[in-house]
Amino acid sequence: MRSVAVIGAAGRMGRWLCNLLVSEGFKVLANDVDISRLLELKESIRGVEVHSLERCVRESDIVLLSVPIEALEDVLKGVKPYVKEDHIVIDICSIKKLPVDLMHKYLSRGVKLGSHPLFGPGTRSLKGKKVVLTPTSNEEFRTSLEIIKWLEERGALGIVMDPSEHDLLMTKVMGISQAIGILISMYLSNNDLSSFEVLSTPTYNFMKTYATAILAGNLNLYITLQKYLGVEEELSRFKLLIDEFITAVKEDPNITNKLLRVREKFIKAGVDISKSYEIMYRIYESS
């Protein structure tokens, strides 16, 4: 049985990791700056040990850093004296270039590996989920392959990617989707929501679910991601599309054909549009 230290264990993702690791038979040592939530975690998850930062790191084989990116530098300074050559230190921030650089800056010993679980603490299991790993050395790559094998045995998929490439893609995949969800929620809240509910349609309900799901998440995290991912450029492009769409609806007789070409791009990319439509109606009928 390997021992894992979860730093930031009292957070939502930290708690999820503790649950997963205990269920997989790991010895789990937990630490967090929020002592009251940390003690509550110990009571709610049998098998989790709560210790000081020093003891958690010294008595572990693997150190998982489940902390906000703005706290990562201080945490790395805190764990630095206790990290040994045979340690594996993994961060799970949604941004990768900066955390990877910080780990290499402050930790001279052990394997430093960036990771990004492409899911949140609301997920029930690893099955069907994706985890990005961002090794920058041969040793880190070998560790990544071991982790990928472990993930695959549990029905998950491990993806190896350069940290900078990851962040560029996340600007479009995660940053823009969260930003638009926030903007939709702001737009809707400026109206009489009760009247919208009276005349709600499947598409409105789907949009509302998407937007309010963002509101139910970690808003501080989302705003931090907007800042670090530099989403403003992508949002500017989106704004141009809105302007073009407004003009096209009024003046372009071929706009429907253009939308059909957009649909074809999704189909060629393997998106099951019919299934998307069915999912939308399932959400509508379950509300």
Rosetta blueprint (number, residue, H / E / L):
1 M L
2 R L
3 S E
4 V E
5 A E
6 V E
7 I E
8 G L
9 A L
10 A L
11 G L
12 R H
13 M H
14 G H
15 R H
16 W H
17 L H
18 C H
19 N H
20 L H
21 L H
22 V H
23 S H
24 E L
25 G L
26 F L
27 K E
28 V E
29 L E
30 A E
31 N E
32 D L
33 V L
34 D L
35 I H
36 S H
37 R H
38 L H
39 L H
40 E H
41 L H
42 K H
43 E H
44 S H
45 I L
46 R L
47 G L
48 V E
49 E E
50 V E
51 H L
52 S L
53 L H
54 E H
55 R H
56 C H
57 V H
58 R H
59 E L
60 S L
61 D L
62 I E
63 V E
64 L E
65 L E
66 S L
67 V L
68 P L
69 I H
70 E H
71 A H
72 L H
73 E H
74 D H
75 V H
76 L H
77 K H
78 G H
79 V H
80 K H
81 P H
82 Y H
83 V L
84 K L
85 E L
86 D L
87 H L
88 I E
89 V E
90 I E
91 D E
92 I L
93 C L
94 S L
95 I L
96 K L
97 K H
98 L H
99 P H
100 V H
101 D H
102 L H
103 M H
104 H H
105 K H
106 Y H
107 L L
108 S L
109 R L
110 G L
111 V E
112 K E
113 L E
114 G E
115 S E
116 H E
117 P E
118 L L
119 F L
120 G L
121 P L
122 G L
123 T L
124 R L
125 S L
126 L L
127 K L
128 G L
129 K L
130 K E
131 V E
132 V E
133 L E
134 T E
135 P L
136 T L
137 S L
138 N H
139 E H
140 E H
141 F H
142 R H
143 T H
144 S H
145 L H
146 E H
147 I H
148 I H
149 K H
150 W H
151 L H
152 E H
153 E L
154 R L
155 G L
156 A L
157 L E
158 G E
159 I E
160 V E
161 M L
162 D L
163 P H
164 S H
165 E H
166 H H
167 D H
168 L H
169 L H
170 M H
171 T H
172 K H
173 V H
174 M H
175 G H
176 I H
177 S H
178 Q H
179 A H
180 I H
181 G H
182 I H
183 L H
184 I H
185 S H
186 M H
187 Y H
188 L H
189 S H
190 N L
191 N L
192 D L
193 L H
194 S H
195 S H
196 F H
197 E H
198 V H
199 L L
200 S L
201 T L
202 P H
203 T H
204 Y H
205 N H
206 F H
207 M H
208 K H
209 T H
210 Y H
211 A H
212 T H
213 A H
214 I H
215 L H
216 A L
217 G L
218 N L
219 L H
220 N H
221 L H
222 Y H
223 I H
224 T H
225 L H
226 Q H
227 K H
228 Y H
229 L H
230 G L
231 V L
232 E H
233 E H
234 E H
235 L H
236 S H
237 R H
238 F H
239 K H
240 L H
241 L H
242 I H
243 D H
244 E H
245 F H
246 I H
247 T H
248 A H
249 V H
250 K H
251 E H
252 D L
253 P L
254 N L
255 I H
256 T H
257 N H
258 K H
259 L H
260 L H
261 R H
262 V H
263 R H
264 E H
265 K H
266 F H
267 I H
268 K H
269 A L
270 G L
271 V L
272 D L
273 I H
274 S H
275 K H
276 S H
277 Y H
278 E H
279 I H
280 M H
281 Y H
282 R H
283 I H
284 Y H
285 E H
286 S H
287 S L
